Amino acid sequence: KALVNSVTGEEERLERVLRGTNDGWWDWDIRAGTTFVSPRWLSMLSGQAASGRTIDGFWFDRVHPDDAIDFHAALDRAFAGGDDAIERELRLRCDDGTFLPVLVRGLISRDDDGHAARFSGTMLDLSERKRYESHIHQLAFFDALTELPNRRLLDDRLHQALLTRGRVEQTTAVLLIDLDRFKRLNDTHGHAAGDQLLRAVARRLRDLVR
């Protein structure tokens, strides 16, 4: 009885800790083919507050097709006796059709014969981190005024083009565009007018080329 009470107390403490985190968590009973998912797991994908509940099977149908092959392969290796711990970045389909970037950390529990019995873990919403990474990339490789690729990205693309040219025997060309009387516009109407012209040219270029 003391052992039962101890186990129950540990489970209650674990549940309180999980409720207090910002991660969604799940517990997949592989033999029964059912998965219990937490309220946070459900709210991350539905956008609404919800109570934890049991769902049939596992959430493979929510994994982005481009991420599914690697994720399935990692699970297959683990089920076959590989590492019990799995950590992957995935995109999961939300109820509105969009995809949420998450970090999945899972642990496989095995029976006495070494067969995978449960797969339990957490998923962390990576949306904010991805937005920050995208912002940093934008600042590093794109011009703040025109939002066009900057000289740093140009140098990178030229380098890649020159490397590729030697392998596939393709021709590489660079087109230079000179805006006539741009300096006169700046001098007579001010830099604000010059900036307006550059943004207009940038919009036209984006409409015409990739």
C-alpha positions, 0 to 999 in steps of 0.5 A, spaced: 500 500 500 505 504 501 508 503 494 502 504 491 501 511 495 508 513 493 507 511 485 500 515 485 504 521 489 509 521 484 504 521 478 500 527 481 507 531 482 509 529 475 502 531 472 502 538 476 509 540 473 507 538 466 501 542 467 505 548 469 510 548 463 509 551 456 510 544 452 505 540 450 506 532 452 503 526 450 503 518 452 502 513 446 500 506 448 503 503 442 500 496 444 493 499 445 494 504 439 491 510 443 495 516 445 493 521 451 495 528 449 495 534 454 491 540 454 497 544 452 498 539 446 491 540 443 491 548 444 497 549 440 494 545 434 487 548 435 488 555 438 483 553 443 483 551 450 481 544 451 482 538 456 487 533 455 484 527 452 485 520 448 486 520 441 486 513 436 493 512 434 498 517 433 499 523 430 503 521 424 497 525 419 499 531 422 507 531 421 509 535 414 510 531 408 517 533 408 519 531 415 515 525 415 520 520 412 526 522 417 521 522 423 518 515 421 525 512 420 528 515 427 522 511 430 523 505 426 530 505 428 528 506 436 523 501 435 528 496 432 532 497 438 536 503 437 536 509 442 530 510 446 531 517 446 528 521 440 529 529 438 527 532 432 524 539 429 518 538 426 512 541 423 505 539 425 499 541 421 494 545 425 486 545 425 486 551 421 491 548 415 497 551 417 503 548 420 506 549 427 514 548 428 515 544 434 521 541 437 519 534 439 523 530 445 520 523 446 522 517 450 521 510 448 519 505 454 520 497 453 517 491 456 521 485 459 522 482 452 525 489 450 519 491 445 517 498 445 511 499 449 510 506 450 512 513 446 512 519 451 514 526 451 513 533 450 513 538 444 516 545 444 513 551 440 518 554 436 514 559 432 518 565 436 525 562 435 523 561 428 521 568 427 527 571 430 531 567 426 528 569 420 528 576 422 536 576 423 536 573 416 533 578 413 537 583 417 543 580 415 542 578 407 536 584 405 536 591 404 532 595 409 530 600 405 528 596 398 527 589 402 531 586 396 537 582 397 543 586 399 551 585 397 552 580 402 547 575 399 549 577 392 556 575 393 554 568 396 549 567 390 555 569 385 560 564 389 555 558 388 553 560 381 561 560 379 562 553 383 555 550 379 558 553 372 564 548 372 560 542 374 554 543 369 557 547 364 552 553 364 553 560 363 553 565 368 551 573 367 551 579 371 546 584 369 547 591 372 542 597 372 543 604 372 538 609 374 539 615 370 539 622 374 539 619 381 544 623 384 540 629 381 534 627 384 537 626 391 540 633 390 534 637 388 528 633 392 532 630 398 534 623 400 526 622 401 525 622 394 531 618 392 528 612 397 521 613 394 524 611 387 528 606 390 522 602 393 518 603 387 524 600 382 524 594 387 517 593 387 518 593 379 524 588 380 520 583 384 514 583 379 519 581 374 524 576 377 525 571 382 
